[in-house]
């Protein structure tokens, strides 16, 4: 009887050790619709960096997805020529730096960016004009539904 009790205790301790060694991953999906650069910089870029740093300090990981639609397409285009965005001087001036910063989020922070393909078609934008770290999703609603059903918390940046 004593050996059975010891075996049970060893098994319980082994399982709890395995569970504590598992990496904890938090997940968030940003619903990005803003066309305001200050909101993008503060709430999306700043937010992702701040939240990632916070979770890393707790030895946890933050998995981030961004669904891009509404007025936010322009921030993710490497080529603004032949678009209405080409006539926004502040955007054109900031585009190169902004692209690098967003690329850093993708490459160093593991953020995945998805642009609403339906909106791209409706706005007659060229899919090839987007940065290479941006993928297409059928539409924004599908991207958000899928992410939330995968357990991602929802944050809006409007």
N, C-alpha and C positions, 0 to 999 in steps of 0.2 A: 504494500500500500504506500509506503514511504517513497519507494522508487517511482511509482506512478505519479505521485504528487510532485516529485522533483522534475520528472519529465514534462509535466504540464507547465510548471513554472519556467523551465528552460525554453519551452516552445513559446510561451507568452512573451518572455523577454526577447526572444529572437524576432518575433513578429513586430513588437514595438520598436526594436532597433531598426528593422527594415523600414518601417513607416517613417521614423524620424530622419532616416538618411535620404528619403525621397525629396526631390526638389519641389518646392512649393511654387506654383505658377499662378499668378493673378492674370486676368484677361480683361481687356477693355476694347470696345469699338467706338471710334469717334465718328459721329455723323456730321461731316464737314460741309456746310452750305454757305459760309460767310464769303463775301467778296472784299471784306475789310482787312487790309494787310496787318494792321495793329492787332486785330482779334486773332488772326492767323498766328502771328508771332508770339503773342502773349498766351493765348488759350490753347493753341495746338502745340507749337514748337516748345514753348516754355513749359507747358503742362506736361508734355511727354518726358522732357528731360527731368523735371522736378519729381514726377511720379516714379520714374524709373530709378532715380537716385534714392528715393525714399525706400522703395522695395528692396533695392540692392543692399541698403544699410541693414535691412532685416534678414539678409541672406535669402531673399525671395526674388523671383523673376517676374517681369511684367511683359506680357505678350500683347502687342498693340496692333490693331487694324484701323485703317482710316478709310471711310467710304466718302468719296469726293463727288459732289454734285452741286446743284444750285449755282451760286455765283463764284464757286471756288475753283473751277476748271483752270482758270488763267494762271494760277500759282504753280501748276504742275506741267506747264507746257514749255518745252525747250525752244520752241519756235513759235513766236507770236505773229509772224508775217502772215498776211492774208486772213487775219482775224480782226474782229472789232477791238480786241485787246491791244493791238499794235498802236492804237491811238491814245493809250494811257501812259503818259510820260513817266510818272512815278513807278509804275509797274515795270516798264521797259528798263528803266535805270536800275531797279532792284533785282531784276530777273536772274542775272548770273549768280549773284550772292545767294539769293533765295534758293535757287536750284541746288547749290552746294550744301546749304544747310538742310534742305529736305533730303538730299542724297545721304548726308551723314546720319540722319534719323533712320534711313533704310539700311545703310551698310553697317553702322556701328551699334545702333540700338535695335536692329531687327524689325523695325516697323514695316508692315506691309500696307501698301497704298493701292486702293481700287477705285477706278473712275467709272461712273455710270455710263455704260455704253449707249443706252437709249438717249441720254442727254447729249452725248457727243454727236450722235446722228442728228438729233433735233437742231443742234446749234451749227451743224455742218462743219464740225471740227475734224481735222485729220488725225486719225489714231497715231500716226507716226510722229506727230508734233509733240507728243508727251515724252517725258523723261523715261529712260529705260527701266527705272525701278517702279514704274506705275503699271499695274495690270488692269484689264477690263473686267467688269462684272456686268451681267445681263442688264440689271438696273439697280438703283440704289436700294429700293425696298427689298429686293431679293438678297442683296449683300448684307443688309441689316438683319433681316429675318434669319439668314443662315448663321451669322455671327452670334446672335442672341440665343439661338437654339444650340449653339456649341458652348454656351456658358459665358459669353463675353458680356461684361457690364456695359451699359449704354451711356455715352456722354455726347451732348450736342455742342457744336461750335457754330453758332448762327451769326 
